[in-house]
Amino acid sequence: MFKPGDFDLTLEAELKLRVVTDEIDECTDIEALRENLKASSTLLMHYQQIINRMILDQINKDLGDFGLLIKSVEDS
């Protein structure tokens, strides 16, 4: 389903990640780190929910298409 290159970040994304990583490394405000970690975790969970929903919808569509294909073969 996925190719190894699908997991590679673009140069722009790598730069953004590097900037965020550097900011985290330099941060000494524990409360700010906590709040940002909570926000990041919430965002991750929302993205996972969206992806799970998209995959479920695609599987249901594929199963429906497969059912129609079987029916048309049986009718032939």
N, C-alpha and C positions, 0 to 999 in steps of 0.2 A: 504494500500500500504506500509506504513512504520510502523515498530514496535517501541515502546518507546526506546528500546535499540539501534536502528539505530542512534539516536542522541547523544549517549554517546561517548565521546572522549576516545581514547586509553590512557593508562598511559603515553606513549611517547608523544602523542599530548598534554596531560594535562601539562606535564613538559615543553614542548616548549612554550605553552601559558603562563605558570607561569613566565618563563624567560622573555618573551616579555613584559608581564604586569609589572614585576618588573623594567625592563629597562625604560618603559614609565613613571612609577611613579618617578623614579630617575632623569629623563631628565629635564633639565632646559632650553634647547635650543629650543625655540619656532619654529624657522625656520626648524630645523630638524624634529620636530613633524609634522609640516605642510607638509613637503615633504614626510614623511613616511605615513601620512594619505592619501595624494593624490595617492601614489603608491599602498597602500592597497585598496583604493576605485577602482582604475583602475583594479587591479587584481580581485577583487570581481565581477566587471561588466563583465570581460572576462569569468570568471568561470560561471556566470549566463547565458551568451550567449551560452557557450558550452553545459551546461546542458539543456537549452531550445531547442537547436538544436537536442541533443540526444533524448529528449522526443518527439519532433515532428517527427523525423525519426522513432522512435519506434511505435508511434501511427499510422503513415502511413503504416508501415509494418503490424501491427496488423489488421488494416482495410483491407488491401490487403489480408491477410490470411483469414480473416472472409468472405470476398467476395468469395474467392475460395471455402471455406467450404460451403457456401450457394449454390454456383453453383453446387458443387458435390452432395449435398443433392437433389437439384432440378432435376439433371440428373438421379438420382437413381430411 
